[in-house]
Amino acid sequence: MSLLSRVTAPPARHDVARLVATLLTHHQGARRPAPRTLPGTGAHPVRAALPTGALPTGPTGLGTSAARITAGKTAGGASDGPGTGVPELYCPPALRDDPALGGEVNDRLVEWAGEVGIYAGRLDRVRAADFGRLMMLAHPDTDDPDRLLAAGKCALAEWSTDDYYCDDTTVGSAPDLLGSHLGPAYAALDPAHLPARYAPAWEREMRSDPVRVALRSGLAHLARYAEPSQVARLRHEVAVLFVGYGQEGSWRSRGHLPGVAEYLAHRQINSFLPCIALTDVVGGYALPATEYADPRVRRAVTTAATASTLVNDLYSMTKEHDSSAVEFNLPLVIAAEERCSPREAIKRSAEIHDELVRAFEAEAAALALTGSPELRRFLAGVWAWLGGNRAWHSGSPRYNGT
């Protein structure tokens, strides 16, 4: 299920959502809370931490109930709390909340979506999703709305590929067309250089699809700030994301429910990694390509990306969707493989999320001891991204189904 469809799906009604709400809104508990900044990275110019409770809380729904487990918010909030056996997520707090900055980025992002043609007739949904707020929360080391907008354009263009090619049949998605769509979409990021005789027709083809136009436009904006190696990095991560789209399309077309290991491996490639990869671009510095490619750095960053996307999965339990498409999330595959209740599957999913976040925290802190100043800043930025991503999922009133 695409990000936009998850955000705008209506709230469901069931006790399972009460568990999810508790899981995602209780920040403190008996266990050690996640530190505000990543240990070992030192202080770099970011905003001061928000006081406890400064961000609004409550389930926001980035999702649909893939398992057809009907989930929903309860009036007045969740009644389960610490001591009931429902754990809180281990995740850092957001480093800043600047609603005015987020609103400016969101307004400009919606305007751009209208210009390139994605989500025609549905821009109200784009505005309500408030992706500008996500960029503001996830990238706290810049106040430049244009840099945040560049990252937001790339993200929204990437997510539109999911809607247009994977999920939404009203705009032409179909399993048998997925590969045919994703190939030209990638060419919008990494241009095909054709002989002169064929180039004009190919250019008309590229301009005929709003998703391709959006991908090309987003990358062009980002290139104002990114070095060639950083642009190449994004191309690589989007190519990997498209592989994930193809894998999920294959599951749907053959009615396959993956096991937990297969699903978690999938969530590493079908994740927020293309967004996280832009941490240094938005921050105004460049992580050397050799350090980004280091297997130890790769392991740490992909672990963080998987964890951030599992937050998405958990929030999907608070929404229902009117589509007949087969959907997937971690609680669903755990419940099927381990033959457990939805409650146990949610708890197990939270444990997996926490294990991944703690693994990133430990590995990144170790890397920071010997890495460059840019690597330390990048790893601290990824940690901040985890906190901002979590805050966006839980914090914006626009996602509370009101």
C-alpha positions in Angstrom: 0.0 0.0 0.0 1.4 3.4 -1.0 2.3 6.0 1.6 -0.4 8.4 0.5 -3.2 5.8 0.4 -2.2 4.7 3.9 -2.2 8.3 5.3 -5.6 9.1 3.9 -7.4 5.8 4.6 -10.2 6.1 7.1 -9.8 5.0 10.7 -11.0 1.5 11.4 -12.8 0.3 14.6 -11.4 -2.5 16.7 -9.5 -3.2 19.9 -6.3 -4.1 18.0 -5.9 -0.4 17.2 -6.0 0.3 20.9 -2.9 -1.8 21.3 -1.2 0.0 18.4 -2.2 3.4 19.8 -0.7 2.5 23.2 2.4 1.1 21.5 3.0 4.3 19.5 2.0 7.0 21.9 3.7 6.0 25.2 7.3 7.4 24.9 8.5 6.6 28.4 8.4 3.4 30.4 10.4 1.1 32.6 13.1 0.6 30.0 15.8 3.1 29.2 14.4 5.6 26.7 16.4 6.2 23.5 18.8 9.2 23.9 18.0 12.4 22.1 21.3 12.4 20.2 23.4 9.5 19.0 26.1 8.6 21.4 29.6 9.3 20.2 28.7 11.7 17.4 29.2 14.9 19.4 27.1 18.0 19.1 26.3 19.4 15.7 24.0 22.4 15.0 20.5 20.9 15.5 17.6 22.2 17.5 17.1 21.6 21.1 15.1 18.6 22.2 11.4 19.1 22.6 10.1 18.7 26.1 8.2 15.6 26.8 4.7 15.9 25.4 5.5 18.8 23.1 4.5 16.9 20.1 0.9 15.9 19.8 0.4 12.2 20.2 -2.1 9.6 19.0 -2.4 7.1 16.2 -2.1 8.7 12.8 -2.5 6.0 10.3 0.0 5.6 7.6 -1.7 2.5 6.7 -4.4 0.1 5.8 -5.0 -3.2 7.5 -3.2 -5.5 5.2 -4.4 -8.5 7.1 -7.9 -7.4 7.0 -7.5 -7.2 10.8 -9.8 -4.3 11.5 -8.0 -1.8 13.6 -9.1 1.6 14.9 -8.7 4.4 17.4 -10.7 4.5 20.5 -12.5 7.6 21.6 -10.5 9.4 24.2 -7.3 7.5 23.5 -6.0 4.0 24.3 -6.8 2.5 27.6 -3.9 0.1 27.7 -0.8 1.5 29.2 2.5 0.7 30.9 2.0 -2.5 33.0 -0.5 -4.1 30.6 2.1 -5.9 28.6 2.0 -3.6 25.6 5.5 -2.2 25.0 6.5 1.3 23.9 8.7 1.7 20.9 12.4 2.4 21.4 13.0 5.5 19.3 14.6 8.9 19.8 12.5 12.0 20.2 12.2 14.6 17.5 14.8 17.3 17.8 12.6 20.2 16.7 9.1 21.0 15.7 8.6 24.2 13.6 5.0 24.1 12.3 5.6 27.3 10.2 8.5 25.8 8.4 6.7 22.6 7.8 3.7 24.4 6.5 5.7 26.4 4.1 7.4 23.3 2.7 4.0 21.5 2.5 2.4 24.4 0.6 5.2 24.6 -1.9 5.2 20.8 -2.3 1.5 20.7 -3.1 1.9 23.5 -5.6 4.7 21.6 -7.3 2.6 18.4 -7.4 0.0 20.4 -9.3 2.6 21.7 -11.7 4.0 18.3 -12.7 0.6 16.7 -12.8 0.8 14.0 -10.1 -2.4 13.4 -8.1 -4.5 15.6 -10.4 -7.9 16.1 -8.7 -6.5 14.7 -5.4 -4.2 17.5 -4.2 -6.3 17.9 -1.1 -5.1 14.4 -0.1 -1.5 15.4 -0.7 -2.0 18.6 1.4 -3.6 16.6 4.2 -0.8 14.1 4.3 1.5 17.0 5.3 4.7 15.6 3.8 6.3 19.0 4.4 6.0 18.4 8.1 7.8 15.1 7.6 10.7 16.8 5.9 10.9 19.4 8.6 10.9 16.9 11.4 13.2 14.4 9.8 15.9 16.9 8.7 16.4 19.1 11.8 19.8 20.4 10.8 18.5 22.9 8.2 16.0 25.7 8.3 16.2 26.2 4.5 12.8 25.5 3.1 14.2 25.1 -0.4 16.5 22.3 0.7 13.6 20.6 2.5 11.4 21.1 -0.5 14.0 19.4 -2.8 14.0 16.3 -0.5 10.2 16.4 -0.3 9.9 16.5 -4.1 12.1 13.5 -4.5 10.1 11.6 -1.8 6.7 12.4 -3.2 7.8 11.5 -6.7 9.1 8.2 -5.5 5.9 7.5 -3.5 3.8 8.4 -6.5 5.4 5.5 -8.4 3.8 3.2 -5.8 0.4 4.7 -6.3 0.4 4.9 -10.0 2.2 1.7 -10.9 1.5 -0.7 -7.9 -1.7 0.2 -6.1 -4.2 2.4 -7.7 -6.0 0.8 -10.6 -7.9 4.1 -11.3 -4.7 5.6 -12.6 -3.5 2.5 -14.5 -1.7 0.3 -12.1 -1.7 -3.4 -13.0 0.6 -6.3 -12.1 1.4 -7.2 -15.7 2.4 -3.6 -16.4 4.6 -3.0 -13.4 7.9 -3.7 -15.0 7.0 -1.8 -18.1 6.2 1.2 -15.9 9.2 1.1 -13.6 11.7 0.9 -16.4 10.9 4.3 -18.0 10.4 5.7 -14.5 14.0 4.9 -13.7 15.1 6.4 -17.0 13.6 9.7 -15.6 16.4 9.6 -13.0 19.2 8.0 -15.1 18.5 9.2 -18.7 18.6 6.8 -21.6 20.9 8.2 -24.3 19.4 7.1 -27.6 20.5 7.6 -31.2 19.3 10.9 -32.6 16.7 9.3 -34.7 14.9 7.9 -31.7 15.5 10.5 -29.0 12.6 12.9 -29.8 10.0 10.1 -29.6 11.5 8.9 -26.3 11.4 12.4 -24.9 7.8 12.7 -25.7 7.2 9.4 -24.0 9.0 10.6 -20.9 6.9 13.8 -20.8 3.6 11.9 -21.2 3.6 10.4 -17.7 3.3 12.6 -14.7 5.3 10.3 -12.5 8.2 10.4 -14.9 7.9 14.2 -15.0 7.9 14.4 -11.2 10.9 12.1 -10.8 12.9 14.2 -13.3 11.8 17.5 -11.8 12.6 16.3 -8.2 16.1 15.1 -9.1 16.8 18.4 -11.0 15.9 20.4 -7.9 18.0 18.2 -5.7 21.0 18.5 -8.0 21.2 22.2 -7.1 22.5 21.1 -3.7 23.9 17.6 -4.3 27.3 16.5 -5.6 27.4 14.0 -8.5 28.2 11.2 -6.0 25.2 12.1 -3.9 22.9 12.1 -7.0 24.3 8.7 -8.0 23.6 7.4 -4.5 20.0 8.4 -4.8 19.7 6.8 -8.2 21.0 3.5 -6.7 18.6 3.6 -3.7 15.6 4.3 -5.9 16.6 1.4 -8.2 16.6 -0.8 -5.2 13.2 0.6 -4.1 11.8 -0.3 -7.5 13.1 -3.9 -7.1 11.1 -4.0 -3.9 8.0 -2.8 -5.7 8.5 -5.6 -8.2 8.8 -8.2 -5.4 5.6 -7.0 -3.8 3.8 -7.1 -7.1 4.9 -10.7 -7.6 3.5 -11.6 -4.2 0.2 -10.1 -5.1 0.0 -11.6 -8.6 0.5 -15.1 -7.3 -1.3 -14.8 -3.9 1.9 -15.3 -1.9 2.2 -14.4 1.7 5.9 -14.1 2.6 7.4 -15.5 5.7 8.8 -13.2 8.4 12.4 -13.4 7.2 11.5 -12.9 3.6 9.3 -9.9 4.5 12.0 -8.3 6.7 14.5 -8.6 3.9 11.9 -7.0 1.6 11.4 -4.2 4.0 15.1 -3.3 3.8 14.7 -2.5 0.1 11.1 -1.3 0.0 11.7 1.3 2.7 12.4 5.0 3.5 16.1 4.5 2.5 16.0 6.9 -0.5 14.8 9.6 1.9 17.4 8.8 4.5 20.1 8.8 1.9 19.6 12.5 1.4 20.5 13.4 5.0 23.8 15.0 4.1 22.4 16.8 1.0 19.7 18.5 3.0 22.2 19.2 5.8 24.6 21.0 3.4 27.6 18.7 3.5 28.7 15.5 1.7 29.5 12.1 3.1 32.3 10.7 1.0 31.1 7.9 -1.3 33.7 5.5 0.0 32.3 5.8 3.5 28.7 5.5 2.4 29.7 2.3 0.6 31.6 0.8 3.5 29.8 -2.5 4.4 29.6 -1.5 8.1 28.0 1.8 7.2 25.7 0.1 4.8 24.6 -2.3 7.5 23.9 0.4 10.0 22.0 2.7 7.6 19.9 -0.1 6.1 19.0 -1.3 9.6 17.8 2.1 10.4 15.8 2.3 7.2 14.1 -1.0 8.0 13.2 0.1 11.5 11.7 3.4 10.2 9.5 1.5 7.8 8.3 -0.9 10.4 6.8 2.2 12.2 4.9 2.6 9.0 3.7 -1.0 9.2 2.5 -0.6 12.8 0.6 2.5 12.0 -1.1 0.8 9.1 -2.9 -1.3 11.7 -4.9 1.8 12.8 -6.5 2.3 9.3 -8.7 0.4 7.0 -8.9 0.5 3.3 -11.6 0.0 0.8 -9.3 -1.6 -1.8 -9.5 -5.3 -2.7 -5.7 -5.3 -3.3 -3.7 -7.7 -1.1 -1.7 -5.8 1.4 1.2 -6.7 3.7 2.6 -5.7 7.0 4.9 -7.2 9.6 2.1 -8.1 12.2 0.2 -9.9 9.5 3.1 -12.1 8.4 4.1 -12.8 12.0 0.5 -13.8 12.9 0.4 -16.2 9.9 3.8 -17.8 10.5 3.7 -18.0 14.3 0.0 -18.7 14.5 -0.4 -16.1 17.2 -3.0 -13.5 18.0 -2.9 -10.0 16.5 -2.0 -8.7 19.9 1.1 -11.0 20.1 2.0 -10.2 16.5 2.0 -6.4 17.3 4.1 -6.9 20.4 6.6 -9.1 18.4 6.7 -6.5 15.7 7.6 -3.8 18.3 10.3 -6.0 19.7 11.8 -6.4 16.2 11.6 -2.7 15.6 13.4 -2.0 18.9 16.1 -4.6 18.2 16.9 -2.9 14.9 17.0 0.6 16.4 19.3 -0.6 19.2 21.5 -2.3 16.6 21.8 0.9 14.7 22.5 2.8 17.8 25.3 0.5 18.8 26.9 0.1 15.4 26.7 3.8 14.5 28.3 4.8 17.8 31.1 2.4 17.1 31.6 3.7 13.6 31.6 7.3 14.9 34.8 6.5 16.8 36.9 6.0 13.7 34.9 7.7 10.9 35.2 11.1 9.4 33.5 14.1 10.8 31.1 13.9 7.9 30.3 10.3 8.8 29.6 11.2 12.5 27.3 14.0 11.3 25.5 11.7 8.9 24.9 9.0 11.5 23.6 11.6 13.9 21.3 12.8 11.1 20.0 9.3 10.5 19.3 9.0 14.3 17.5 12.3 14.1 15.6 11.0 11.0 14.3 8.1 13.0 13.0 10.5 15.6 11.4 12.8 13.1 9.8 10.0 11.2 8.3 8.6 14.4 7.0 12.0 15.4 5.4 12.6 12.0 3.6 9.3 12.2 2.3 10.0 15.7 2.2 13.7 16.0 0.3 15.5 13.3 -3.4 16.2 14.0 -4.1 15.8 10.3 -3.5 12.0 10.6 -5.8 11.4 13.6 -8.9 10.8 11.5 -10.7 13.9 12.8 
